[in-house]
Amino acid sequence: MKKLLTLFTSLAMLSTTSFLVVACQTNKNNSNINQNNQITNKQAVINLWEKDFKNKLDSAKNTSLIVELLKEKLPEQVSDAIDLDGSLYQNNVSKLQKDENNSLKQKIKVLVDKEVIELEIGNVKYGHQSIKYKTKDGMIHEKTKEEWEKMVWKDPSKKSEKNEIKDIEDVIQMGYYDDEGENYLKPYKKYIHYIQAFEMPKNVSRISALLPREVNSLSKVFSHNLNTNIDGIEKWDVSRVCQMSFLFEGAKNFNHDISNWNVKILRDANSMFADASKFNQNLGKWNPYNLAYARKMFARAKEFNQDLSSWKTSHVYNMEQMFDGAEKFNSNLDKWDTSRVESMKSMFKKAKSFNGNVTTWDVSKVTDMDSMFKEATIFDQDLSKWKVKDNVSHKEFAKGSKIENQMDKLPKFKNPEKPVKPAKPAPTATAAKPVPAKPAETTIPTKPAASAKPAAAKPVMK
């Protein structure tokens, strides 16, 4: 029996020892495999970069797009090893600078398997793309920026008045260019380079549904457009676009559905729908939480009346004239965060239907409230709890509204309202007093009678 127990114990120990040996060997193998995978992933990224990216990029590319393009070209297993967000965080400069001789020695950092690797950019050419369009005869045409601007603008140097291109049927490739400008965005304390899309002639009604990923500015693209619809733009991916100022400004018939646009990084919407008098599409699903400039965004958009109550506005700096002349607008805006806004001048001026709840707004940084509710004829909200700056300007703050003379509903302004100075009348000349005639001289010199000294003419009043 003793021998039998000894045998069983020996077998058990042998079994345990074998398991430990196998387990240790397996762990060691796994460690080697993981290490080899990391080396393989890193080397795969470097090899692809040297082959397809170095010395082949242009100034229209930014860090985000470059990492995306890199991930797209790699096998899925290697692509998954790249941390996109982490890579973006590692880079201080987002956009490449034109550098045809590699004098700037630009680099990009990519996070692969939690390890940061630096990749040399090499030469960087100027970023641009020509436009391609089809005419009614079926012909395809291609134009550079300079050629296109001569067709679109009556004066390309001023860009103030657009032409029609009568034979254009369809834009099949959007053009773009690096504006090479430094645009300072005050709330974010940073400069932004724009990759600007080509501005369209007034009569364009069909355009490619593919917006180039390089584009981050759509400023003036469809300003003064004559059409109700512009087919194709409803499918645009605008998630990389931060500049939409004057996009549909003066497009008096425009009312196309753009409710599904992703405007998550939109920063500048100044005059975006200004004078787009028929526009009234649902923008409630928009979430422009990076919006900084909204000056004149819906000014004189006379038909616009959509629910904007869910908009995140905590980064907005300027709301001047935002709804000036938006005659039908009456959305409830009580949840808007206005804590950073500095100007609300004429914000609801002539918004004749507006009586939304704005009683709890934080207006502590606003310095200009001139004409804010002027001629907002039915506005009747109690603003007495607003905490306004001591020196806020508030000329004609609520003139023509229901609270104009209701002191219990007006904010507690500490400085008296400065009256609006009337225009100066045109200067008029004051008639000069007649000068007495000099006594006639005689041939016999005699002393003239004493007389008053001639009066000088008074100067003309200015």
ZIGI-V700603 format. One record per residue. RES is the residue in one letter. SS is DSSP state (~ for helix, > for strand, _ for the rest). PHI is phi in whole degrees, -180 to 180 (999 if undefined). OMEGA is omega in whole degrees, -180 to 180 (999 if undefined). Layout:
# ZIGI-V700603
[[RES:SS:PHI:OMEGA] [RES:SS:PHI:OMEGA]]
This chain:
# ZIGI-V700603
[[M:_:999:179] [K:~:-61:-179] [K:~:-63:180] [L:~:-64:179] [L:~:-64:179] [T:~:-62:179] [L:~:-62:180] [F:~:-62:-180] [T:~:-64:180] [S:~:-64:179] [L:~:-64:-180] [A:~:-63:-180] [M:~:-64:179] [L:~:-62:180] [S:~:-63:-179] [T:~:-64:-180] [T:~:-62:179] [S:~:-61:-179] [F:~:-63:-179] [L:~:-64:179] [V:~:-63:180] [V:~:-64:-178] [A:~:-62:180] [C:~:-62:180] [Q:~:-64:-180] [T:~:-64:179] [N:~:-60:180] [K:~:-65:179] [N:~:-63:179] [N:~:-60:179] [S:~:-62:179] [N:~:-65:180] [I:~:-63:179] [N:~:-61:-180] [Q:~:-65:179] [N:~:-64:178] [N:~:-62:-180] [Q:~:-63:178] [I:~:-63:-180] [T:~:-64:180] [N:~:-61:-180] [K:~:-61:-178] [Q:~:-68:178] [A:~:-63:178] [V:~:-64:-179] [I:~:-63:-179] [N:~:-62:180] [L:~:-65:-180] [W:~:-60:-179] [E:~:-63:-175] [K:~:-81:-169] [D:~:-115:-173] [F:_:-121:-176] [K:_:-61:-179] [N:_:67:-177] [K:_:-123:-178] [L:>:-95:179] [D:>:-130:-172] [S:_:-75:175] [A:_:-87:-178] [K:_:-94:173] [N:>:-115:-175] [T:~:-57:-178] [S:~:-59:-178] [L:~:-66:-180] [I:~:-62:180] [V:~:-65:177] [E:~:-62:179] [L:~:-63:178] [L:~:-63:180] [K:~:-63:-178] [E:~:-66:-176] [K:~:-88:-179] [L:_:-90:172] [P:_:-59:-174] [E:~:-56:-178] [Q:~:-61:180] [V:~:-76:180] [S:~:-58:-179] [D:_:-65:-180] [A:_:-78:-180] [I:>:-90:178] [D:_:-92:-176] [L:~:-63:-178] [D:~:-62:179] [G:~:-63:179] [S:~:-65:-180] [L:~:-64:-180] [Y:~:-65:-176] [Q:~:-75:-174] [N:_:-102:180] [N:_:-81:-178] [V:_:-106:-175] [S:_:-90:-174] [K:>:-116:178] [L:_:-73:175] [Q:_:-103:176] [K:_:-57:-175] [D:>:-160:-172] [E:_:-76:-180] [N:_:-115:180] [N:_:55:180] [S:_:-76:-178] [L:_:-85:180] [K:_:52:-178] [Q:_:-70:180] [K:>:-136:174] [I:>:-128:179] [K:>:-104:180] [V:>:-127:-179] [L:>:-95:-179] [V:>:-118:-177] [D:_:50:177] [K:_:68:177] [E:>:-110:180] [V:>:-83:174] [I:>:-120:180] [E:>:-99:-180] [L:>:-120:-179] [E:>:-78:-179] [I:_:-75:-176] [G:_:81:-179] [N:_:-68:179] [V:>:-127:179] [K:>:-89:180] [Y:_:-67:-176] [G:_:-89:178] [H:>:-164:176] [Q:>:-148:179] [S:_:-75:179] [I:>:-100:175] [K:>:-124:180] [Y:>:-143:-179] [K:>:-108:177] [T:>:-97:-174] [K:_:-65:177] [D:_:-87:178] [G:_:88:-179] [M:_:-79:177] [I:>:-101:-180] [H:>:-122:178] [E:>:-128:-177] [K:>:-133:174] [T:_:-79:179] [K:~:-57:-177] [E:~:-64:180] [E:~:-65:-177] [W:~:-67:-178] [E:~:-64:177] [K:~:-67:178] [M:~:-80:-172] [V:~:-83:-173] [W:>:-104:175] [K:_:-66:174] [D:_:-135:-176] [P:_:-57:-179] [S:_:-73:-179] [K:_:-100:-179] [K:_:51:-178] [S:_:-112:-178] [E:_:-141:-176] [K:>:-97:174] [N:_:-101:166] [E:_:-102:172] [I:_:-110:-166] [K:_:-60:-172] [D:_:-91:-179] [I:>:-76:-180] [E:>:-113:-173] [D:>:-157:173] [V:>:-90:-174] [I:>:-101:173] [Q:>:-148:179] [M:_:-74:175] [G:_:-89:177] [Y:>:-154:178] [Y:>:-156:175] [D:>:-79:-177] [D:_:-75:176] [E:_:54:-179] [G:_:-101:176] [E:_:-107:-178] [N:>:-107:-176] [Y:>:-84:178] [L:>:-106:-170] [K:~:-56:-177] [P:~:-61:-177] [Y:~:-98:178] [K:_:53:-179] [K:>:-150:177] [Y:>:-95:-179] [I:>:-129:171] [H:_:-89:179] [Y:_:-108:167] [I:>:-102:-168] [Q:>:-91:173] [A:>:-75:178] [F:_:-62:175] [E:_:-74:-175] [M:_:-95:173] [P:_:-66:-172] [K:_:-62:-170] [N:_:-100:180] [V:_:-64:-180] [S:_:-126:178] [R:>:-139:-177] [I:>:-149:180] [S:_:-55:178] [A:_:-76:-179] [L:_:-99:174] [L:_:-87:-179] [P:_:-54:-177] [R:_:-67:179] [E:_:-71:-172] [V:_:-68:172] [N:_:-126:176] [S:>:-134:176] [L:_:-116:-176] [S:_:-56:175] [K:_:66:-173] [V:_:-57:-179] [F:_:-117:178] [S:_:-62:179] [H:_:62:175] [N:_:-64:-174] [L:_:-94:-170] [N:_:-98:174] [T:_:-75:-179] [N:_:-123:173] [I:_:-127:-172] [D:>:-61:178] [G:_:115:-174] [I:~:-71:180] [E:~:-65:-179] [K:~:-98:-177] [W:_:-64:169] [D:_:-92:-178] [V:_:-104:-175] [S:_:-67:177] [R:_:-104:-175] [V:_:-91:179] [C:_:-112:-176] [Q:>:-126:178] [M:_:-130:-178] [S:_:-62:177] [F:_:60:-175] [L:_:-56:180] [F:_:-117:-178] [E:_:-60:178] [G:_:75:177] [A:_:-83:-166] [K:_:-66:-180] [N:_:-103:-172] [F:_:-65:176] [N:_:-155:-177] [H:_:-82:-179] [D:_:-77:176] [I:_:-123:-174] [S:_:-66:-177] [N:_:-93:178] [W:_:-63:176] [N:_:-97:-175] [V:_:-105:-172] [K:_:-63:179] [I:_:-114:178] [L:_:-60:-179] [R:_:-116:-175] [D:>:-120:178] [A:_:-121:178] [N:_:-55:176] [S:_:57:-176] [M:_:-58:179] [F:_:-117:-179] [A:_:-60:180] [D:_:64:169] [A:_:-84:-163] [S:_:-67:-180] [K:_:-105:-176] [F:_:-71:178] [N:_:-155:179] [Q:_:-94:-178] [N:_:-72:177] [L:_:-112:-177] [G:_:-64:-180] [K:_:-81:178] [W:_:-64:178] [N:_:-134:-175] [P:_:-82:-172] [Y:_:-75:173] [N:_:-104:-177] [L:_:-61:180] [A:_:-116:-177] [Y:>:-120:179] [A:_:-129:-179] [R:_:-62:179] [K:_:59:-175] [M:_:-56:180] [F:_:-120:-178] [A:_:-59:178] [R:_:60:169] [A:_:-82:-164] [K:_:-64:-178] [E:_:-93:-171] [F:_:-70:176] [N:_:-155:-179] [Q:_:-121:-178] [D:_:-77:179] [L:_:-112:-173] [S:_:-63:-176] [S:_:-90:-178] [W:_:-63:174] [K:_:-91:-172] [T:_:-122:-172] [S:_:-68:-180] [H:_:-104:-176] [V:_:-72:-177] [Y:_:-106:-176] [N:>:-133:175] [M:_:-117:-178] [E:_:-59:178] [Q:_:57:-175] [M:_:-57:180] [F:_:-121:180] [D:_:-60:179] [G:_:78:174] [A:_:-81:-164] [E:_:-65:-177] [K:_:-104:-174] [F:_:-70:179] [N:_:-155:179] [S:_:-84:175] [N:_:-80:-174] [L:_:-121:-173] [D:_:-66:-178] [K:_:-93:180] [W:_:-68:175] [D:_:-94:-177] [T:_:-111:-173] [S:_:-68:180] [R:_:-107:-175] [V:_:-70:180] [E:_:-109:179] [S:>:-132:173] [M:_:-124:-179] [K:_:-58:177] [S:_:56:-174] [M:_:-58:-180] [F:_:-117:-180] [K:_:-59:179] [K:_:61:171] [A:_:-83:-165] [K:_:-68:-180] [S:_:-105:-172] [F:_:-81:171] [N:_:-148:-178] [G:_:-70:-178] [N:_:-78:177] [V:_:-127:-171] [T:_:-67:-176] [T:_:-103:-178] [W:_:-61:172] [D:_:-91:-178] [V:_:-113:-172] [S:_:-67:179] [K:_:-106:-177] [V:_:-74:179] [T:_:-107:-178] [D:>:-135:176] [M:_:-122:180] [D:_:-55:174] [S:_:56:-174] [M:_:-57:179] [F:_:-118:-178] [K:_:-60:179] [E:_:61:167] [A:_:-84:-158] [T:_:-63:-179] [I:_:-107:-178] [F:_:-66:-173] [D:_:-144:-178] [Q:_:-87:180] [D:_:-87:-178] [L:_:-108:-174] [S:_:-66:-179] [K:_:-92:176] [W:_:-63:176] [K:_:-101:-174] [V:_:-99:178] [K:_:-67:-179] [D:_:-60:-174] [N:_:-107:-178] [V:_:-63:177] [S:>:-83:-175] [H:_:-144:179] [K:_:-61:178] [E:_:51:-175] [F:_:-50:-177] [A:_:-129:-178] [K:_:-61:179] [G:_:87:176] [S:_:-100:-178] [K:_:-72:-179] [I:_:-99:-176] [E:_:-50:-176] [N:_:-111:179] [Q:_:-98:-175] [M:_:-60:-179] [D:_:-74:179] [K:_:-109:-179] [L:_:-84:175] [P:_:-61:-180] [K:_:-84:179] [F:_:-68:-178] [K:_:-88:178] [N:_:-102:-179] [P:_:-65:179] [E:_:-67:178] [K:_:-82:-179] [P:_:-64:177] [V:_:-72:-177] [K:_:-71:177] [P:_:-69:179] [A:_:-63:180] [K:_:-70:177] [P:_:-69:179] [A:_:-64:-179] [P:_:-64:177] [T:_:-120:-179] [A:_:-80:176] [T:_:-94:-177] [A:_:-64:179] [A:_:-77:177] [K:_:-69:180] [P:_:-65:179] [V:_:-93:180] [P:_:-59:-180] [A:_:-68:178] [K:_:-72:-179] [P:_:-57:180] [A:_:-67:179] [E:_:-82:176] [T:_:-109:179] [T:_:-70:178] [I:_:-98:-179] [P:_:-66:177] [T:_:-127:179] [K:_:-75:-179] [P:_:-66:177] [A:_:-66:179] [A:_:-64:-180] [S:_:-146:179] [A:_:-66:178] [K:_:-69:-179] [P:_:-56:180] [A:_:-80:177] [A:_:-81:179] [A:_:-70:178] [K:_:-73:179] [P:_:-68:178] [V:_:-69:180] [M:_:-74:180] [K:_:-114:999]]
